[in-house]
Amino acid sequence: MQLTINGKPAHFDASTFSVENLVTHLNLIGKRIAIECNGEIVPRSQFSVRQLVEGDQLEIVGAVGGG
């Protein structure tokens, strides 16, 4: 499956892949992140059920603390 993550092409050897699988694959479990898929924010509660498809464009951003 070919995806675009933060503007860069990424290939995965899976025909079905959830956002949760992607988070695990990228070692982002437990991190404060937001994920947008094709211009739409994916709520964390939907990570396990939101399936990615060929050509999806994702933006992954991390929360930064400070003041």
C-alpha positions as CSV (number, residue, x, y, z in Angstrom):
1,M,0.0,0.0,0.0
2,Q,1.3,3.4,-1.0
3,L,0.6,6.3,1.4
4,T,1.9,9.9,1.6
5,I,3.0,10.8,5.1
6,N,4.0,14.5,5.8
7,G,4.6,15.0,2.1
8,K,6.8,11.9,1.7
9,P,5.8,8.6,0.0
10,A,5.7,5.6,2.2
11,H,5.1,2.0,1.2
12,F,3.7,-0.7,3.5
13,D,3.4,-4.4,2.8
14,A,-0.2,-4.7,3.9
15,S,-3.5,-4.7,2.0
16,T,-5.4,-3.5,5.1
17,F,-4.0,-1.0,7.5
18,S,-5.7,1.0,10.2
19,V,-4.5,4.3,11.6
20,E,-3.7,2.4,14.8
21,N,-1.5,-0.1,12.8
22,L,0.3,2.9,11.4
23,V,0.9,4.5,14.8
24,T,2.3,1.2,16.0
25,H,4.5,0.7,12.9
26,L,5.9,4.3,13.3
27,N,6.6,3.7,17.0
28,L,4.3,6.6,18.0
29,I,2.3,4.7,20.7
30,G,1.7,6.9,23.8
31,K,2.9,10.0,22.0
32,R,0.8,13.1,21.9
33,I,0.0,13.3,18.2
34,A,-2.7,14.4,15.8
35,I,-3.3,12.7,12.5
36,E,-5.1,14.1,9.5
37,C,-6.1,11.9,6.7
38,N,-7.0,13.5,3.4
39,G,-7.7,16.8,5.1
40,E,-9.8,15.4,7.9
41,I,-8.7,15.0,11.5
42,V,-9.0,11.4,12.7
43,P,-10.1,11.4,16.3
44,R,-8.0,9.1,18.6
45,S,-11.1,7.1,19.4
46,Q,-11.3,6.2,15.7
47,F,-7.7,5.1,15.2
48,S,-8.5,1.4,15.5
49,V,-11.5,1.5,13.1
50,R,-10.3,4.0,10.5
51,Q,-8.9,2.0,7.6
52,L,-6.3,3.5,5.3
53,V,-6.5,2.9,1.6
54,E,-4.1,3.2,-1.3
55,G,-3.1,6.8,-2.0
56,D,-4.3,8.3,1.3
57,Q,-2.4,11.5,2.3
58,L,-1.6,11.8,6.0
59,E,-0.2,14.6,8.1
60,I,1.1,13.6,11.5
61,V,2.0,16.3,14.0
62,G,3.3,16.0,17.6
63,A,2.1,18.2,20.4
64,V,4.7,20.6,21.8
65,G,4.6,21.8,25.3
66,G,5.7,25.1,26.5
67,G,4.4,28.5,27.3
